[in-house]
Amino acid sequence: MVHIGLCEDDPAIRRVVSEALTLSGHQVTSAHDGGEALRLFAEDDSLDALVLDIGLPDSDGRDVCQALRSAGQSAPVIFLTALGAMHEKLAGFSAGADDYLTKPFDVKELVARVEAVMRRVSPPVADEDEAPPIEHGPLRIEPATRRVFLDGEELSLTQREFDLLAYLAARPGRVFSRDQLMEAVWEYPFFTDTSTVTVHIRRLRAKLGDDSAEPRFIETVWGVGYRFKA
């Protein structure tokens, strides 16, 4: 059973989401605004995932997420929001989100995303734990410890950024569409908003110091997707 913290000010949405997660076998603790979310979630180490609405009546959900992170809450966060523009998604991931779902959404998709996020943070399986480092010039990726080094300096990557980089770097030269990356890295069993992939590629490039016009690592194959340079 997964314990999920849900913060949503709309009582109808909160009820539907809570019921869907409960019917899927999960435990849900609900909050109706940012202040209650901070009181309930900040020091609760039993939480496995958080679902936070961005448009809360007393605060911005992104500020709540940052406050929870500062308080030591490390559970993966999925944002719910009516804001679907690219810059809004970038702001959401910058605030510490692991995923982003735009309203209106299908509750089945939300349940799938919660379960996919939980699979990604589960303890590594044996073959991943024994996987050798991936090295490309000054870039070193260590699957066993989930650490990345560039020119000897460790990079601070989110869980999903690491997964995306490691997946591409382990398959240099191969081109992957956004749909393929969504299925392989996010593990969603159906089509969703693949702009999430684009956002994560942008953030990875920024952290790698990669120029999209003359990339050292991640190339855009226009009209198709992305590949890691061989």
C-alpha positions as CSV (number, residue, x, y, z in Angstrom):
1,M,0.0,0.0,0.0
2,V,1.2,3.5,-1.0
3,H,0.5,6.4,1.4
4,I,-0.3,9.5,-0.7
5,G,-0.7,13.1,0.5
6,L,-3.3,15.0,-1.5
7,C,-3.7,18.7,-1.5
8,E,-6.6,20.0,-3.6
9,D,-8.9,22.9,-2.7
10,D,-11.8,21.8,-4.9
11,P,-13.9,19.4,-2.8
12,A,-15.3,17.6,-5.8
13,I,-11.9,17.0,-7.4
14,R,-10.4,16.1,-4.0
15,R,-13.2,13.5,-3.4
16,V,-12.9,11.9,-6.9
17,V,-9.1,11.7,-6.7
18,S,-9.1,10.3,-3.2
19,E,-11.7,7.7,-4.0
20,A,-9.8,6.6,-7.2
21,L,-6.5,6.3,-5.3
22,T,-8.2,4.4,-2.4
23,L,-10.0,2.0,-4.8
24,S,-6.5,1.3,-6.3
25,G,-5.4,0.1,-2.9
26,H,-3.7,3.2,-1.6
27,Q,-4.0,5.2,1.6
28,V,-4.8,8.9,1.2
29,T,-4.3,11.8,3.6
30,S,-6.1,14.9,2.3
31,A,-5.5,18.7,2.8
32,H,-7.7,21.5,1.4
33,D,-5.1,24.3,1.3
34,G,-1.3,25.0,1.5
35,G,-1.3,25.7,5.2
36,E,-3.0,22.4,6.0
37,A,-0.7,20.6,3.6
38,L,2.4,22.0,5.4
39,R,1.0,20.9,8.8
40,L,0.1,17.4,7.6
41,F,2.9,16.6,5.2
42,A,6.1,18.4,6.3
43,E,7.3,15.9,8.8
44,D,5.3,12.8,7.8
45,D,8.0,10.2,6.8
46,S,5.2,7.7,6.0
47,L,4.3,9.5,2.8
48,D,5.3,7.8,-0.4
49,A,4.1,10.5,-2.8
50,L,2.4,13.9,-2.9
51,V,-0.3,15.2,-5.2
52,L,-0.4,19.0,-5.0
53,D,-2.7,21.4,-6.7
54,I,-0.9,24.6,-7.8
55,G,-3.8,27.0,-7.6
56,L,-4.5,26.9,-3.9
57,P,-6.6,29.6,-2.2
58,D,-3.9,30.5,0.3
59,S,-0.7,29.9,-1.6
60,D,0.9,28.7,-4.8
61,G,1.4,24.9,-4.8
62,R,4.9,25.4,-6.0
63,D,5.8,27.5,-2.9
64,V,4.2,24.7,-0.8
65,C,6.4,22.1,-2.6
66,Q,9.6,24.2,-2.0
67,A,8.6,24.6,1.7
68,L,8.0,20.9,2.1
69,R,11.4,20.1,0.5
70,S,13.1,22.6,2.8
71,A,11.4,20.9,5.7
72,G,13.0,17.6,4.6
73,Q,10.0,16.0,2.8
74,S,11.5,14.0,0.0
75,A,8.5,12.2,-1.3
76,P,8.0,12.5,-5.1
77,V,5.5,15.3,-6.1
78,I,2.9,15.4,-8.8
79,F,1.4,18.8,-9.6
80,L,-2.2,19.3,-10.6
81,T,-2.8,22.5,-12.5
82,A,-4.8,24.3,-15.1
83,L,-1.6,26.0,-16.2
84,G,-0.3,24.1,-19.2
85,A,2.1,26.5,-20.8
86,M,5.7,25.5,-21.2
87,H,7.1,28.1,-18.9
88,E,4.6,27.1,-16.2
89,K,5.8,23.5,-16.5
90,L,9.4,24.6,-16.2
91,A,8.6,26.6,-13.1
92,G,6.8,23.5,-11.7
93,F,9.8,21.2,-12.2
94,S,12.1,23.9,-10.9
95,A,10.1,24.0,-7.7
96,G,10.8,20.3,-7.1
97,A,8.0,18.4,-8.9
98,D,8.6,15.0,-10.3
99,D,5.6,15.1,-12.6
100,Y,2.9,17.5,-13.9
101,L,-0.7,16.8,-14.9
102,T,-2.9,19.5,-16.5
103,K,-6.5,19.8,-15.7
104,P,-9.0,18.5,-16.8
105,F,-7.5,15.0,-16.4
106,D,-8.6,11.4,-16.3
107,V,-8.3,10.0,-12.7
108,K,-7.0,6.7,-14.2
109,E,-4.1,8.6,-15.7
110,L,-3.4,10.2,-12.3
111,V,-3.4,6.8,-10.6
112,A,-1.0,5.5,-13.3
113,R,1.3,8.4,-12.8
114,V,1.4,8.0,-9.1
115,E,2.2,4.3,-9.5
116,A,4.8,5.0,-12.1
117,V,6.5,7.6,-9.9
118,M,6.6,5.0,-7.1
119,R,8.2,2.4,-9.3
120,R,11.0,4.9,-10.2
121,V,11.8,5.5,-6.5
122,S,11.7,1.8,-5.5
123,P,15.0,0.3,-4.4
124,P,17.1,-0.7,-7.5
125,V,16.9,-4.2,-8.8
126,A,20.0,-6.3,-8.8
127,D,21.0,-5.7,-12.4
128,E,20.8,-1.9,-12.0
129,D,22.7,-2.2,-8.7
130,E,25.5,-4.0,-10.5
131,A,25.4,-1.9,-13.6
132,P,28.8,-0.4,-14.6
133,P,29.3,3.4,-14.9
134,I,28.4,5.0,-18.3
135,E,31.2,7.3,-19.5
136,H,31.1,9.7,-22.4
137,G,34.1,12.0,-22.4
138,P,33.9,14.3,-19.3
139,L,30.5,12.8,-18.4
140,R,30.2,9.9,-15.9
141,I,26.9,8.3,-14.9
142,E,26.8,5.8,-12.1
143,P,23.5,3.8,-12.2
144,A,24.3,1.9,-8.9
145,T,24.6,5.2,-6.9
146,R,22.4,7.3,-9.2
147,R,25.1,10.0,-9.4
148,V,26.3,12.0,-12.3
149,F,29.6,13.8,-12.7
150,L,30.7,16.3,-15.4
151,D,34.4,17.3,-15.5
152,G,34.7,15.7,-12.1
153,E,32.0,17.9,-10.5
154,E,28.8,16.2,-9.3
155,L,25.6,17.4,-10.9
156,S,22.3,17.8,-8.9
157,L,19.7,16.0,-11.0
158,T,16.1,15.1,-10.1
159,Q,15.0,11.5,-10.1
160,R,13.4,11.8,-13.6
161,E,16.3,13.8,-15.0
162,F,18.7,11.1,-14.0
163,D,16.5,8.4,-15.5
164,L,16.1,10.2,-18.8
165,L,19.9,11.0,-19.1
166,A,20.9,7.4,-18.1
167,Y,18.4,5.9,-20.6
168,L,19.7,8.0,-23.5
169,A,23.4,7.7,-22.6
170,A,23.1,3.9,-22.4
171,R,21.9,3.9,-26.0
172,P,24.2,6.4,-27.8
173,G,23.3,7.1,-31.5
174,R,19.7,5.8,-31.2
175,V,16.9,8.2,-31.9
176,F,13.9,8.1,-29.6
177,S,10.6,9.9,-30.1
178,R,9.0,11.7,-27.2
179,D,6.3,9.0,-27.0
180,Q,9.0,6.3,-26.8
181,L,10.8,8.2,-24.0
182,M,7.5,8.8,-22.2
183,E,6.8,5.0,-22.2
184,A,10.4,3.9,-21.4
185,V,11.3,6.5,-18.7
186,W,7.9,7.6,-17.3
187,E,6.4,4.1,-17.8
188,Y,3.0,5.4,-18.8
189,P,0.9,2.8,-20.6
190,F,-0.9,5.3,-22.8
191,F,-0.3,8.5,-24.7
192,T,0.0,11.6,-22.4
193,D,1.3,15.1,-22.8
194,T,4.8,14.6,-24.2
195,S,5.8,18.2,-23.7
196,T,7.0,16.9,-20.3
197,V,9.8,15.2,-22.1
198,T,10.7,18.5,-23.8
199,V,10.8,20.3,-20.5
200,H,13.1,17.7,-19.0
201,I,15.5,17.8,-22.0
202,R,15.7,21.6,-21.6
203,R,16.5,21.2,-17.9
204,L,19.1,18.5,-18.6
205,R,20.8,20.6,-21.2
206,A,21.0,23.5,-18.8
207,K,22.6,21.4,-16.1
208,L,25.0,19.8,-18.6
209,G,25.9,23.2,-20.1
210,D,24.8,21.8,-23.4
211,D,24.1,24.2,-26.3
212,S,21.2,22.9,-28.3
213,A,22.7,24.4,-31.5
214,E,26.0,22.6,-31.0
215,P,25.3,19.9,-28.4
216,R,28.0,17.8,-26.8
217,F,25.6,15.2,-25.4
218,I,21.9,15.4,-26.3
219,E,20.9,16.1,-29.9
220,T,17.5,17.1,-31.3
221,V,16.5,15.1,-34.4
222,W,13.9,17.5,-35.8
223,G,10.5,16.0,-36.4
224,V,11.5,12.8,-34.6
225,G,12.9,13.2,-31.1
226,Y,16.3,13.0,-29.3
227,R,19.5,11.0,-29.2
228,F,22.6,10.9,-27.2
229,K,25.6,11.7,-29.4
230,A,27.6,8.5,-30.2
